[in-house]
Amino acid sequence: MSQDRRFTALAAALLSILPIGACVTSTPMNALAEVQKTPKSTAYPAVEDAPPRPDKPAMTADEQLKLKNELATARDRQAKSKAKGGASRHEPAKP
């Protein structure tokens, strides 16, 4: 049997199995495209999906320095109050 006849016989066999309307709308390629169109149902982004970098930083260098100084001042104030022996109003009294 020649190649052309084999191909024709194979095509005829496949077409006889498929329903009439399926030849146009439901080819294996269309079925694959329909499967890929479904949205992802996961609640988490993919590993390689990273958010875009912001255009400007959250804090400038001056703001960072000011915040560090305020935190150091608060830390020193707490250390002084504990050194005096006074309990903080946020800590419960020890029995």
Z-matrix of the N, CA and C atoms (Angstrom, degrees):
N
C 1 1.443
C 2 1.524 1 108.55
N 3 1.303 2 117.68 1 137.60
C 4 1.456 3 119.96 2 -178.01
C 5 1.530 4 110.05 3 -80.60
N 6 1.307 5 115.49 4 167.79
C 7 1.470 6 121.51 5 -179.51
C 8 1.528 7 111.25 6 -61.83
N 9 1.320 8 117.64 7 -41.02
C 10 1.462 9 120.94 8 -178.65
C 11 1.522 10 111.35 9 -62.82
N 12 1.315 11 116.45 10 -42.14
C 13 1.467 12 120.02 11 -179.54
C 14 1.526 13 110.76 12 -68.65
N 15 1.309 14 116.72 13 -38.09
C 16 1.479 15 119.32 14 177.25
C 17 1.520 16 110.42 15 -62.24
N 18 1.310 17 115.73 16 -45.45
C 19 1.466 18 120.09 17 179.79
C 20 1.525 19 111.09 18 -62.62
N 21 1.317 20 117.10 19 -42.40
C 22 1.464 21 121.43 20 179.72
C 23 1.526 22 109.87 21 -64.35
N 24 1.329 23 117.84 22 -42.19
C 25 1.461 24 121.39 23 179.76
C 26 1.534 25 110.36 24 -65.60
N 27 1.313 26 116.69 25 -40.93
C 28 1.460 27 120.43 26 178.88
C 29 1.526 28 110.62 27 -65.90
N 30 1.322 29 117.75 28 -42.26
C 31 1.458 30 121.64 29 178.87
C 32 1.522 31 110.55 30 -64.31
N 33 1.313 32 117.30 31 -41.35
C 34 1.466 33 120.92 32 178.88
C 35 1.528 34 110.67 33 -65.00
N 36 1.316 35 117.18 34 -40.05
C 37 1.466 36 120.39 35 179.29
C 38 1.530 37 110.50 36 -65.22
N 39 1.318 38 117.25 37 -42.17
C 40 1.465 39 120.08 38 178.86
C 41 1.524 40 111.76 39 -66.04
N 42 1.311 41 116.91 40 -41.31
C 43 1.458 42 120.25 41 -179.76
C 44 1.525 43 112.08 42 -68.22
N 45 1.317 44 117.71 43 -29.28
C 46 1.460 45 119.73 44 179.26
C 47 1.530 46 111.19 45 -73.71
N 48 1.315 47 116.97 46 -26.23
C 49 1.467 48 120.87 47 179.23
C 50 1.523 49 111.19 48 -77.56
N 51 1.332 50 116.89 49 -39.19
C 52 1.460 51 121.56 50 -176.50
C 53 1.515 52 111.49 51 -76.43
N 54 1.332 53 118.10 52 145.93
C 55 1.464 54 119.93 53 173.99
C 56 1.528 55 109.86 54 -65.77
N 57 1.309 56 116.73 55 163.55
C 58 1.463 57 122.00 56 -175.03
C 59 1.526 58 111.16 57 -60.20
N 60 1.323 59 119.53 58 -49.96
C 61 1.459 60 122.40 59 -176.44
C 62 1.513 61 113.31 60 -74.57
N 63 1.305 62 117.43 61 -14.85
C 64 1.461 63 120.57 62 -175.13
C 65 1.517 64 112.11 63 -74.07
N 66 1.289 65 118.55 64 -21.19
C 67 1.455 66 120.82 65 -177.41
C 68 1.516 67 111.84 66 -64.88
N 69 1.306 68 117.13 67 -32.74
C 70 1.454 69 120.10 68 -175.55
C 71 1.518 70 111.65 69 -91.33
N 72 1.316 71 117.61 70 -42.72
C 73 1.467 72 119.86 71 -170.69
C 74 1.513 73 114.41 72 -99.65
N 75 1.297 74 119.01 73 -25.13
C 76 1.455 75 119.16 74 -171.59
C 77 1.517 76 112.30 75 -123.55
N 78 1.297 77 117.10 76 57.22
C 79 1.456 78 120.11 77 174.77
C 80 1.527 79 107.89 78 -80.18
N 81 1.308 80 117.97 79 162.70
C 82 1.467 81 118.85 80 178.82
C 83 1.529 82 112.93 81 -56.93
N 84 1.319 83 117.51 82 -33.51
C 85 1.469 84 119.70 83 179.35
C 86 1.522 85 110.60 84 -68.45
N 87 1.353 86 117.30 85 -40.65
C 88 1.459 87 120.18 86 177.79
C 89 1.522 88 110.99 87 -66.65
N 90 1.323 89 116.92 88 -38.44
C 91 1.455 90 120.25 89 178.83
C 92 1.523 91 110.12 90 -62.94
N 93 1.319 92 117.32 91 -39.89
C 94 1.461 93 121.07 92 178.02
C 95 1.526 94 110.81 93 -64.91
N 96 1.322 95 116.97 94 -40.83
C 97 1.462 96 120.84 95 179.04
C 98 1.531 97 110.54 96 -65.13
N 99 1.324 98 117.69 97 -37.51
C 100 1.466 99 120.75 98 178.61
C 101 1.513 100 111.17 99 -66.62
N 102 1.315 101 117.43 100 -38.21
C 103 1.459 102 120.79 101 179.24
C 104 1.523 103 110.40 102 -66.17
N 105 1.324 104 117.85 103 -39.36
C 106 1.455 105 121.20 104 -178.03
C 107 1.522 106 112.48 105 -74.38
N 108 1.325 107 119.99 106 -17.84
C 109 1.447 108 122.62 107 -179.75
C 110 1.517 109 112.65 108 -75.36
N 111 1.328 110 118.49 109 -19.63
C 112 1.459 111 120.62 110 -176.95
C 113 1.526 112 109.68 111 -66.24
N 114 1.328 113 117.85 112 135.80
C 115 1.469 114 120.11 113 -179.55
C 116 1.519 115 111.44 114 -72.11
N 117 1.304 116 114.48 115 156.32
C 118 1.460 117 119.71 116 177.33
C 119 1.518 118 108.81 117 -69.58
N 120 1.303 119 116.84 118 139.57
C 121 1.457 120 120.03 119 -178.18
C 122 1.529 121 112.08 120 -102.95
N 123 1.318 122 117.38 121 9.05
C 124 1.457 123 119.19 122 179.76
C 125 1.525 124 110.16 123 -81.56
N 126 1.309 125 115.76 124 151.00
C 127 1.462 126 120.64 125 -179.28
C 128 1.527 127 111.28 126 -88.33
N 129 1.311 128 117.84 127 -11.67
C 130 1.450 129 121.52 128 -176.05
C 131 1.529 130 110.22 129 -108.70
N 132 1.331 131 118.26 130 146.42
C 133 1.462 132 119.47 131 177.00
C 134 1.528 133 110.45 132 -72.24
N 135 1.298 134 115.55 133 160.83
C 136 1.457 135 120.30 134 178.08
C 137 1.526 136 109.37 135 -66.79
N 138 1.313 137 115.83 136 160.15
C 139 1.461 138 121.36 137 -176.30
C 140 1.522 139 111.34 138 -60.91
N 141 1.314 140 117.12 139 -40.17
C 142 1.462 141 119.70 140 -175.94
C 143 1.527 142 112.97 141 -81.01
N 144 1.332 143 118.22 142 -7.46
C 145 1.463 144 120.99 143 178.37
C 146 1.524 145 109.86 144 -81.71
N 147 1.304 146 116.44 145 112.06
C 148 1.462 147 121.59 146 179.10
C 149 1.526 148 108.78 147 -114.79
N 150 1.319 149 117.37 148 143.56
C 151 1.463 150 118.20 149 178.20
C 152 1.524 151 110.27 150 -67.93
N 153 1.317 152 117.13 151 153.41
C 154 1.464 153 119.02 152 179.99
C 155 1.522 154 111.12 153 -68.55
N 156 1.311 155 116.11 154 149.44
C 157 1.462 156 120.64 155 179.09
C 158 1.525 157 108.90 156 -70.31
N 159 1.339 158 117.09 157 140.32
C 160 1.465 159 118.95 158 178.31
C 161 1.527 160 111.06 159 -68.81
N 162 1.323 161 115.36 160 153.16
C 163 1.462 162 120.24 161 -179.21
C 164 1.522 163 111.51 162 -70.47
N 165 1.324 164 116.80 163 -38.37
C 166 1.463 165 119.41 164 179.33
C 167 1.527 166 108.74 165 -124.12
N 168 1.327 167 118.49 166 150.96
C 169 1.464 168 120.72 167 -179.14
C 170 1.525 169 110.66 168 -67.31
N 171 1.322 170 116.25 169 159.29
C 172 1.458 171 121.39 170 -179.48
C 173 1.526 172 110.85 171 -65.92
N 174 1.317 173 116.97 172 -37.25
C 175 1.466 174 121.74 173 179.87
C 176 1.523 175 108.75 174 -136.20
N 177 1.323 176 114.98 175 142.45
C 178 1.463 177 119.04 176 174.90
C 179 1.519 178 108.65 177 -79.63
N 180 1.302 179 116.96 178 170.72
C 181 1.461 180 121.19 179 179.71
C 182 1.532 181 110.92 180 -63.38
N 183 1.333 182 117.53 181 -37.74
C 184 1.469 183 120.58 182 177.85
C 185 1.521 184 111.54 183 -64.66
N 186 1.327 185 116.73 184 -41.91
C 187 1.467 186 120.33 185 178.69
C 188 1.527 187 110.80 186 -64.94
N 189 1.330 188 117.34 187 -39.44
C 190 1.461 189 120.50 188 178.15
C 191 1.526 190 110.84 189 -63.45
N 192 1.331 191 117.45 190 -43.43
C 193 1.458 192 121.30 191 179.91
C 194 1.527 193 110.66 192 -63.50
N 195 1.323 194 117.32 193 -42.43
C 196 1.460 195 121.81 194 179.67
C 197 1.530 196 110.28 195 -62.38
N 198 1.331 197 116.91 196 -43.61
C 199 1.463 198 121.06 197 -179.98
C 200 1.530 199 111.05 198 -65.84
N 201 1.321 200 117.69 199 -41.21
C 202 1.469 201 120.54 200 177.51
C 203 1.521 202 110.98 201 -61.18
N 204 1.327 203 116.84 202 -41.84
C 205 1.467 204 120.28 203 178.75
C 206 1.529 205 111.19 204 -64.91
N 207 1.328 206 117.50 205 -41.77
C 208 1.466 207 120.73 206 178.17
C 209 1.525 208 111.31 207 -63.26
N 210 1.331 209 117.15 208 -40.68
C 211 1.459 210 120.41 209 179.18
C 212 1.529 211 111.22 210 -67.24
N 213 1.324 212 116.78 211 -39.55
C 214 1.468 213 119.99 212 178.26
C 215 1.522 214 110.22 213 -64.67
N 216 1.334 215 117.60 214 -39.53
C 217 1.463 216 121.42 215 178.13
C 218 1.521 217 110.64 216 -63.76
N 219 1.326 218 117.59 217 -43.94
C 220 1.467 219 121.41 218 178.85
C 221 1.522 220 110.95 219 -64.08
N 222 1.325 221 117.31 220 -39.68
C 223 1.459 222 121.11 221 178.55
C 224 1.527 223 110.78 222 -63.76
N 225 1.335 224 116.51 223 -43.83
C 226 1.468 225 120.14 224 179.43
C 227 1.521 226 111.20 225 -64.43
N 228 1.315 227 116.74 226 -39.56
C 229 1.462 228 120.65 227 178.96
C 230 1.526 229 110.74 228 -63.15
N 231 1.340 230 118.01 229 -41.25
C 232 1.465 231 121.33 230 178.21
C 233 1.526 232 110.63 231 -66.42
N 234 1.322 233 117.23 232 -39.45
C 235 1.461 234 120.39 233 -179.95
C 236 1.523 235 110.48 234 -64.62
N 237 1.330 236 117.84 235 -37.97
C 238 1.466 237 121.30 236 178.58
C 239 1.522 238 111.11 237 -66.69
N 240 1.345 239 116.94 238 -41.76
C 241 1.459 240 119.36 239 -178.53
C 242 1.528 241 110.68 240 -68.16
N 243 1.312 242 118.79 241 -34.46
C 244 1.473 243 121.10 242 177.58
C 245 1.528 244 110.29 243 -72.68
N 246 1.338 245 117.11 244 -33.03
C 247 1.468 246 120.60 245 179.91
C 248 1.527 247 110.22 246 -67.67
N 249 1.330 248 117.11 247 -32.42
C 250 1.464 249 120.78 248 178.21
C 251 1.517 250 111.48 249 -72.36
N 252 1.281 251 118.51 250 -14.65
C 253 1.456 252 121.39 251 178.96
C 254 1.509 253 113.22 252 95.25
N 255 1.289 254 118.19 253 -1.56
C 256 1.456 255 120.74 254 179.72
C 257 1.516 256 110.76 255 -80.09
N 258 1.323 257 114.51 256 134.42
C 259 1.462 258 118.62 257 178.60
C 260 1.524 259 108.51 258 -79.34
N 261 1.272 260 115.01 259 144.07
C 262 1.465 261 119.52 260 177.73
C 263 1.515 262 109.08 261 -69.62
N 264 1.296 263 116.77 262 149.58
C 265 1.464 264 118.64 263 -179.16
C 266 1.534 265 111.08 264 -70.80
N 267 1.322 266 118.39 265 -11.31
C 268 1.457 267 121.47 266 178.74
C 269 1.507 268 112.26 267 -92.10
N 270 1.325 269 117.72 268 -14.76
C 271 1.459 270 120.77 269 -179.99
C 272 1.520 271 109.04 270 -97.65
N 273 1.318 272 118.23 271 137.99
C 274 1.464 273 119.94 272 177.17
C 275 1.527 274 109.80 273 -72.37
N 276 1.321 275 115.36 274 151.74
C 277 1.462 276 120.62 275 178.63
C 278 1.520 277 109.65 276 -68.38
N 279 1.325 278 116.36 277 140.11
C 280 1.472 279 120.20 278 -179.61
C 281 1.534 280 108.67 279 -82.20
N 282 1.327 281 118.13 280 138.17
C 283 1.487 282 120.89 281 -179.55
C 284 1.500 283 112.90 282 -74.48
